[in-house]
Amino acid sequence: MKIVATIRQAVARALGETDVPVAEGEIVLERPAEFAHGDYATGAALAYAKKAGKAPRALAEAIVAALGAIPGVAKIEIAGPGFINFHLAPEEINDCIEKVIVAPKVWGKNDSQKGKPSAVALRARRVMIEYTDPNPFKEFHIGHLMSNAIGESIARLIEYTGAEVKRANYQGDVGPHVAKAIWGIRKLGVDPHDTSALGKAYAAGASAYEIDPAAKQEIEEINAKVYDRSDPQINEIYAAGRGASLKHFEDIYKILGTKFDYYFFESETAPKGIALVKAHPGVFEKSDGALVYKGEKVGLHTRVFITSKGLPTYETKDLGLAEMKAETWPFDSSITVTAHEQAGYFQVMLAAMKEISPEIAAKIKHISHGMMRLASGKMSSRTGDVITGESLLADLTEAARVRATESRAENPEVLAQQVAVAAIKYQVLKQSSGKDITFDRERALSLEGDSGPYLQYAHARAAQVVERARSEGVATQIDAHAEPIELTRLLMHFPEAVTYAVRELEPHLLTNYLIELAGAFNSWYAQVHILDGTNEAPHKVAIADAVRATLKNGLWLLGIPTPSKM
């Protein structure tokens, strides 16, 4: 926002007058923990005290003396060892709220990603983000839900700040899991078009592979035939199962609010990866008939890239994937969201890539997420089956259906699904990506706080206030001189919450802000009669409208739907 730039410029100029030249962009402004300490604060005096040859408090006093009056700032004070706090004028805060209600769709947007391209998402114009990555012939599991929630939110955050973003989905349509599933399909006699049976077929094949040598041999033969496409019957089963899986995944993506730009498949990346490995004999070495990368030379570990049977591993396919991504859409940055358990594997693959495709490797970033567990400690249903991402979504939709039916929503079924999506995504996005999650079903669906539905309900409540005001002919109008309240002062910081989340590539930083905003709004709503027929009503309706717009934009950035009635 303009006021933030104004304060930074003033502080940089004041430091320059104390013989400490500092660029405006180096001045850090933060929101104090309590608004009693101001709307913005800087620790510049502490950061540059040594360079200035002064005690932090003394430097702070010199900075404040040099600042003079700053347009939009009502009061400047020094706190603690040398923090400088800025209290904004009522007109500045109210002017910001008016801008929100005048142009709600662009509120919080900025062009920070339109700068010079670099190897990270920040300041990159073209960003490809790969996430979700479910494999045909297997179930859509919890990890896919987590990857989707994180990846979709990061994609929206980055494009909200000016970058061009392409969403990519990489799926394993060849490999041992496919062979195990096809073996199970044949052994159980199930229809490969039936997606509910594919998971059971895979489970049967995976179990047999571990305990039955004959089955293991059969599965390995099927695996080879899937790659060389030499068996018409296997090809027919493969085509049916692959097609059914991919179609079913699309139904799930639609519910989750994701639409991918590019789909990459291991059947396509494998040949390219094999060619890359074989073209670099100095990078990959022979070992017992296999081709390996000796990661120890860069402090990692050895991994096989092509097996002794001539088949590519995941590492080789990922090399091919990186090349294919760059050829498909030249990017400034490529982000991959996967489970934390793949971090070690990803490091070795990236080390090998740096030797054969250094320009591409320099643009790649890996974001890992933790595991999800139920509050009971068991990730299984009452029947003993493992809970999949799809079954968790269905379970929460069913639980939300009763409440949705009792609401005034035009389509209770859609509302129940939206609440379920919010319940899951919020639980994933409320903490940093790398942490494990303990999923509590009741808390996830609660309307009492710290949940996705709570945020949705706050948005719906604000929307209803605005709708009722319009029906009663109450205009939305900001009083420029009205004394700011905690809620309006908090609203101002939405753009910074967005920028912070993008800079760190951490959606939870925005989630934290939104839950604080929703709490402040609900508290204000409970204490104030908004449509009270007084001259203050239009100003209070405007505040409610600004909250509605901010929650709507913020929830969109998290990939959470915003129903207007709940």
N, C-alpha and C positions, 0 to 999 in steps of 0.2 A: 504494500500500500504506500501511497505518497508520503504519509506522515512518518512511516518507518524510514524511508529514504532521506527525508528531511532531517530527522534526528541523527542518523548516521553521518550525514554530511556535516552537520554542525559539530558533532563530537570529533570527527576527523580534522576539521578545521581548527578546533580548539586545541587539539593535541599538537597540531603543527605550530601553533603560536607558543607552545611550551617547548619548542625545539624537538618534538618527537613526530617526524613525518610518518603518517599512517594513511593507507588507502581507505576510502570509504567502505569498500567491501570487506575489510578486515575488522570492522567494528561489529561486535556481536551484541544484538539486542534480544532480551528475553522477557517473558511475562513473569513478574514476581509471583511467588507462591500465594500471596494475599494481595487483593486489590488495594488494601489500606496502604501498601507500599508503592502504589503507582500502577500505571498501565504498561510501562516498559522500564527495563533496568539494563544497565551495562556495567560490566566489570572491567572496562577499558583501563581504569586507573590502576587496578591490580595487575593487569596484563602487561602494562608498559612502564610500571614504576621503576624497575631496574634500569631500563633503557633511559628513562628520564633522570635517573640519579636522585629520585625523591621517594619518600615514604608514600605508600598508596593513598592514604588519606590526604596528604599534602598535595599530591598530584590531582586527586579528585577535586579539591578546593580550587586548584588552578584552572582545571578544565571548566568547572561551573562558572568561575569568574569570567572566563573567555567566551563562554557560550552566549551570554546575553539573552535576549528574548528570542524564542523559537515560535514561529507561527503554529498555532494549534496546540501548544503546550501551555497549561495554566500554571504549573508549579514544578520546580526542579529542586531536589533535595539530596543530601548525601546520607548514606546509611552504613552502619557497621564499619568495617575496615577500609571502605573506599568505594562502595557501590554507589552509582548515581541513578536515582529514580526519577522518572518522568510521569507526571500526572497530566493527562490530556484535558483540554477544555471541553465543556459540554457540547459546544457547537461541532467540534471535530468528531466526537463519538456519534452524535445524532445525524450528522451529515453522512457518515459511513452507513448507518442503518437505512437511511433514505436511499442510498445507492443500491442497497441489497434489494429493496422492494421495487425499485424502478427497473433494474436489470437482473432479475434473480437467476437466469440461466447461465450467466457468465460470472456469478459471484464465486470467488475463490480461485478462478483461473488465472494463469500467468504464462509468460513466455520464457521461463527459465531454461527450458530444454532447447531453445532455438539458437543457442550459442555455438561455439566452435565444437565440432565433434571430438569425442575422446573415447577411451576404452571402457568407460563405465557409463551407466545410464544417465548420471547427472551430466548435463551439457551435451547430450547426444541427440542428433536430429532424427535419426532412423533407428528404431529399437525393435528387435524381434524377441518375443517372449514365448518360450516353450513351456507348457505346463499341462497337467492332467494325465496324459499319456497312458490310458488304459490299453490293455492288450486284448485283441480279439481271442475268442475261445476261453477267456477267463472272466471272472466277475469284476464288476466295478466296485473296488474295495474302498475302505476308509481313507487310505492314503491318497487315492485319486480325488476324493472330496477335498482333502486338505490342500493338495497341490492346486486344484482348481480354484479354491477360495483365495489362496495367496496370489497365484498367478494372475487371476482376473483382476483382483484389486490393484496389484502393481501395474498392470497394463493400463487400467483406467487412470491411475494417479499420474503416470508418465505422460499419457496423451492429454491429460487435463492441464499439464504444464507446457504444452506446446510441441511435443515431439510427435512424429509420425510413428505409429505403433502397428506391428503386425503380430497376430496371435498364431502360434504354431502348436501342433499336436503331433507327437511322435509315437507311433504304435508298433508293437512287436508282432507282426503278422507272420513271422517265421521264427524257428528256434525250437528248443526242446519242449517248451510248454505247448506248442501247437501239435507236435508229434504225440505228446502224452494225451492231449484232448482227443485227437483223431483215433488213437488206440482205444480210448475209453468209449468213444462214440460207436465204434465197431463192436467192441466187446459187450456193451450194454444194449446195443441195438436202438439207440435213441435217435431222434430226428435232429440233424445238425441245424435245421432252421429254428429249433426251439431254444431260445437263449437261456431259458430257465434250466435246461438240461445240460448245457455246455459246461457249466461250473462243476456239476457232478461227474461229467465225463472226464474232465481234467483231473479232478481229485482221484478218480479211480485209476487213471493212468499214472499219476504222480506216486500213488501208493504202491502200485505194482512195480514201478521202476525201481523202487528202493528195496523190495523184498523178493522179487521174482526174477532171476537171471534171464529166463527165457523171454519174459515180457520186456525186460530191459533191452535185449537184443532186437526184438521186434520194433520197439519204439525208436531205437537208433537207426534202424533201417527206414522207418517211416520218415524220420527227420531228414535223412539224406535225400529221400524221394521228394519231400516238400521243396527242398532247395533246387533239385534238378528237374522237377516237374515231369518225371518219367512214368508215373503210374496214373492212368485215367481215373480209376476209382477213387484214389486218394485225392486227386485233383478236384473231383466232383464234391467230395465231402468238404475239402478245404474251402472251395469257393462258396458253398452254402453256409458254412459256419462263419467264415470271415464276413460275408455280406450281412448276415443276420446280426452279428455282434456290432458291426459299425453302425447299422441302422438303429439298433437299440441304444447305443451310446449317444446318438444324435438326440433322441428323445430326452435323455438325462441332461445333456448340455442345454437344451431349450428351457428346462425347468430351472437350471442354475443360472441362466442368463448369459451364457457364453456362445459366441459364434466365431469359429476359427477361420483364419484367412488361408492357412496352409496346413496340409496334412502330409506328413512324411512317414514312410513305412520301412521297416527293417529289410523287407524284400528288395527295396530299391537302394538302400544305403549299403547293404552288405557287399554287392559286387564292387562298388566304388571304394569301399573301405579295404577290401582285399587287394585291389590294384594299388592303393596307396602304400599298404604295408610291404607288398612285394617290390615296390619301386624304391624302397629305402632300406636295402640290406645292411647299411651301416648303422641304422637306428634300431632295427629289429634283428635279433640273433636267433639262430637255430638251437633248440634244446629238446632232446628226445623226440625229434620229428616235428616239433611244434615251432612256431615263431613267437618269440617273447620280447617284451621290452624290459630291460634291466633298470628298474626304477631306483635301485640303490645308489646309482651315480648322482641322483639329485635328492637323496635323502628319503626316498619312498621305498617301494617294494616291487618285486618282479611280478608281471602279469602276462598271461597268455593272450595273444591277439589272433592267432590262427592255430587251431588244434592240430594234433598229429594226423587227424583224418581230413584235414584241409578245409574245415568249416570255420567260419568267422565267429568270434566271441562278441559280446556286447561292446567291448572296447573298440574293436575294428569297425563295427557298424556305426559307432558314434563318430569315428574319424570321417567316415563317409557322409554322415549326417551334417557335420560342420561344413564340409565342402559343398554339399548340396544346398544348405541354407544360404551360403554366401552367393552361390550361382543363381538361386531362385530370386533372392531379394537382397542386394548388397546393403549391409547394415553397418551402423557405427558401433552398435553394441548388441550382443546376443546374450539373453538371460535365460537360464534353465532352472526350473523349480522342481526339485526331486526330494526324496526322503533323505534324512541325515545319514542313514545306513549306507548310502551310495557315495558319500563324500570321499572316502578313501579311494574308491574305484575311479571317481571323477578326477581326482588329483593326478593319478598315474596317466589316465587317458589324455589329460590336458598337457602333462609334461611331454608325452610323446608327440602331441600335436605341435607343441612349440618348436620341435626339431624339424618337422616336415612341413608345417604351414604356420610359421610364426606370426604372419600378419593377421590371420584369422584368430589364432589362439589369444592374441593380445586383446581381442574384442569380446572375449567370452567370460561370462560371470556365472557362478553357480550359487543359487540360494537353496539352502536345505531346510526342511521342516522336520519336526519331531514326530512322535507316535501319538496315537489317540487311544485312550483306555476309558472304559466305563467307570463310573464312580464305585461300582461293585468290585472292580478289579478284573472283571472277566469281559472279554470282547466276544461274547456268544449269546445267543437267544435262549429262550426257555426250552427249545427243542434240542439244544446242544450244538446247533449249527453256528458257524462263525458269522457274526453280523457284518454284512457288506455295507458299502456306502449307500447303495441303492435301498437296502432294507431299512437302514437307519432313517433315510429320507422318507420312506413310506410310513414307518412307525410314527415319526413326528407329525407327518401330515394327518394321519388318523387321529392322533392325540389332539391336534388343533382343530379338527373338523367340528367337534361339538361346539366349541367356543365360536367358530366361524359361522355356524348355523344360527346361533343366537344373536349374531350381530346384524346390522342393517346392510351388510354388503350385498351388492347385486349378484355376485357369484361366490357363494360360500366355499365352494370347492377350490376355486382359484386362491381365495384368501387363505385357506388352510395350507395350501402349498407354499404361498408366499411367507407365511409365518414359520413354516418348517425350514425353508431356505435361510431365513433370518436367524433362526435358532442355531443352526449348524454353523453358518458362516461367522457369526459373531463369536462363538466359542473358539473357532480357529484363529480369528483375527484379533482377539482381545489381548494377546500376548505376543512376544517376539517370535518370529518364524521358527527358530531352532529349538524351541522348548516343547516338551511333551505336553499333552493335553489330557486332563481327566474330565470326561464328558458326563455331566449330570443332567439327565433328561428333564427333571422337574425345573431345575434352575434355568436351563436353556429355554424353556417355554414360558418362564415367569414374566409377568407384567410389572413386577415390583422392583426392577432395577438390575443392572449388570447382565443384560440379555439383549439379543437382537429384537425380540418382540417388544421389549420396553422402549427401545428407540423408535420402532414403528408406531407404537401407541402414542408417544410424545408427538411425533409428526402428525398423526391422524388427529390428535386433539387440537393442535395448532391450526390444522387445515379446517377443522370444523368451526373454530372461532372465526376465522376469516370468512367462511361460507355464510355463517349466521349473520355476521356483520353486514355483508353484502345484501342478504335478504331483508335486513332491517333498514337498509339505506344508510348505514354508517360508513363514512368515507375512511380510507386509510391515509393518514397524514401525520408526518413527523413534526413535533414541536422542537424546533432547533435549539431552544433555550431550556428545555426540560432537563432536570437534574438526572444524570446517568445513574442507572442502577447496575447491580452486579451482572445481571443478565445481558444488558446492552454492552457493557464493557467486555464481557466474555465473547459476545458475537463478533466483535472486531477482529478476534484472533484466529478466525477460521482460515484465512489465506495462509497464515504462518504455519498452522497445523498441517495443511496440505503440503506446503513446501518442505517442512521438516520430514514428513513421511516419505516424500520422494527422495530427498537427499540421503536418507538412511535406507531406502527401499524397505521400509517397515510399516505396513498398514496399521499396526497396533497403535502407533503414535497418533493417528487420526481417530481411531476407535476410542482412545482414552479421552480425547477432546470432546467427541460427540456424546459420550455418556455423561461427561461433566455438564455439557450444555443442556442435555435433556433433563438432568436432575435440577439444574437451576431454573429451567422453564417450568417444570412441574411444581416446584416450590413456589415460584411467583404466581402461577395459575391458581394455586390453592389459597393464596393470601390476598389476591386482588380480584375485585369484581370488574371485569374488562368492559362489558357492555352495560355500563351503569347510567347511561343517559347524560353524562356530564361532558364538558368540553374536553376532558382528558381522554375520553373513549377512543377518538380517532388515533391518538398517539399510541395507546395501548394495543389497539388492533394492528397498527403498523409493526410494533414489536413482535406480536404473535406471527405476523406474516413473514418477518425477517427470520424468525426461528424456523418456521415451516420451510422456507427456501433453503436455509442453511442445513437443516436435517435432511432435506430431500437430496441436495447436492452431495452431502457427506455420505449418506447411505448409498447413493448411486456409486460413489467411488469405492465403497466396500462390496459392491455387487449385491446389495440387499434391496429388495423391492420396497416401495413406499405406498401402501394402500392409503386411501384418503378416509376410509371408515374402518373401524375395528370394533 
